[in-house]
Amino acid sequence: MSAVLGVLLMGGSAGPALADSTRSMQWHLDAMKADEMWKTSTGKGVVVAVLDSGVDPENPDLVGQILKGKNLEPDVKGDEHTDYDGHGTSMAGLIAGTGRSNGGNGAFGLAPGAKILPVRMPESGVGATQAEGDEKFNRIAPVAIRYAVGRGAKVINISLGAQSGSQALTDAVKYALDNGALIFAAAGNSGDGANLLEYPVGTPGVVGVGAIDHDAKKTDESQYGPQIDFTAPGIDMVHPCTGGTQLCKTSGTSDATAIASASAALIWAKHPDWTNNQVLRVMLNTAGRSTSGAKRNDYIGYGAVRPRIALKNPGDPGPPDVYPLPDLAAAESSSPSPSTKPSKATEGSADADKSAASAPASEDSKGNTGIWIGLGVGAVALIGAVAAVLAVRSRRRKSGPATAPPAYPYQPLYPNPYQQPQPQPTPPSFGPSSPALPGNNSPHGGPSYGEVPRN
């Protein structure tokens, strides 16, 4: 009998598409000025491993993008090219969708030139105990990470979470870093609940990603704590998916993680001689931070990923062999067998972190009413101290008001809310070869994303 893995794939529920063209639905690409970035880099030459539910290579926006990978879920019919619930294809679409469907009017990923290495992980949630699920995750995830590194993946996207880590997982992460890769993992979607730390995002050396909304504010459900390194758009994300029209809209830290992974791919493609440490350092140096004065905080980490700024004005990438985040060195110095990411120093006052802030506009954005870079913190997530607040997140962000999950050790059953297909329009193409869109053209009316390089 198949043991059901108690691992939660972090994504979002579907909702109606509000715009009249596929490309205009993708507000995050407008906000991040993707068309401008694509003149410099599309992620070509970079392999991104997607450790998830499998990836459908026949999706029209992913044809030619999906490599042969590995299936680590033998108890579910098919292989790594059989997506058993649609989540993995969605992540791959957010990263590397080409927009080729519907006569070139399909959905784009942020790095449409990148290739996807699918590694199918065990199916989650249908009744397993948390302990069984965690044990299976900690047995299989290290194998998946090492496989991805061996197949040449520079970026490893893990939109998964278990409630405990292991030394084997820690060792696999260290192996990936030592062999030149970066691992991005989702923070989880119970930030409006008890906010239980999960893994691998809590593992030293993993880059933790939270979600922000159209106004660059932390979403209520995005988890918070010392595990957060970056935030990225993670709400109303339109992307290629499985089934129906093969176009979906979801929300959650899964989506944000895919955007962070794609950002790294864009930078690496422009600077293929850089090491993983240098790519990550440039991402840190160019992140859009809160104007509270804090270098980081537990709600938005070091800020929002801004690959356009990293491509345009990367600054000094620094030493190639020094990991730029403090958690790995801290873990190694504090224990011979670290398996939990240590707390990072949080700078700035709590009061300052509670308010939404905006960075000043750069020279090419003067005259805008504001810059979509103000990194705020959802009010619900600010209740109570970070250190003592715990929760279990749901696999997908439900539509409508989120409800707090049951307290640990109980885990909500996987509700399996399949991403709902959206109407497939026939708009004019806004692909990588098209002229750059004007700066302030988000379908949601918000200002453009990411203008000011930070050092």
CORKA-V937828 format. One record per residue. SS is DSSP state (2 for helix, 1 for strand, 0 for the rest). Layout:
ss=(SS:SS)
This chain:
ss=(0:0:0:0:1:0:0:0:0:0:1:1:0:0:0:0:0:0:0:0:0:2:2:2:2:0:2:2:2:2:2:0:0:2:2:2:2:2:0:0:0:0:0:0:0:0:1:1:1:1:1:1:0:0:0:0:0:0:0:0:0:0:0:0:0:1:1:1:1:1:1:0:0:0:0:0:0:0:0:0:0:0:0:0:0:0:2:2:2:2:2:2:2:2:2:2:0:1:0:0:2:2:2:2:0:0:0:1:0:0:0:0:0:0:1:1:1:1:1:1:0:0:0:1:0:0:0:0:0:2:2:2:2:2:2:2:2:2:2:2:2:2:2:2:2:2:2:2:2:2:0:0:0:0:1:1:1:1:0:0:0:1:0:0:0:0:2:2:2:2:2:2:2:2:2:2:2:2:0:0:0:1:1:1:1:1:0:0:0:0:0:0:0:0:1:0:0:0:1:0:0:0:0:0:0:0:1:1:1:1:1:1:0:0:0:0:1:1:0:0:0:0:0:0:0:0:0:0:0:1:1:1:1:0:0:0:1:1:1:1:0:0:0:0:0:0:1:1:1:1:0:0:2:2:2:2:2:2:2:2:2:2:2:2:2:2:2:2:2:2:0:0:0:0:0:2:2:2:2:2:2:2:2:2:2:0:0:1:0:0:0:0:0:0:0:0:1:0:0:0:1:0:0:1:0:0:2:2:2:2:2:2:0:0:0:0:0:0:0:0:0:0:0:0:0:2:2:2:2:2:2:2:2:2:0:0:0:0:0:0:0:0:0:0:0:0:0:0:0:2:2:2:2:2:0:0:0:0:0:0:0:0:2:2:2:0:0:0:0:0:0:1:0:0:0:1:0:0:0:2:2:2:0:0:0:2:2:2:0:0:1:0:0:0:0:1:1:0:0:0:0:0:0:0:0:0:0:0:0:0:0:0:0:0:0:0:0:0:0:0:1:0:0:0:0:0:0:0:0:0:0:0:0:0:0:0:0:0:0:0:0:0:0:0:0:0:0:0:1:0:0:0:0:0:0)
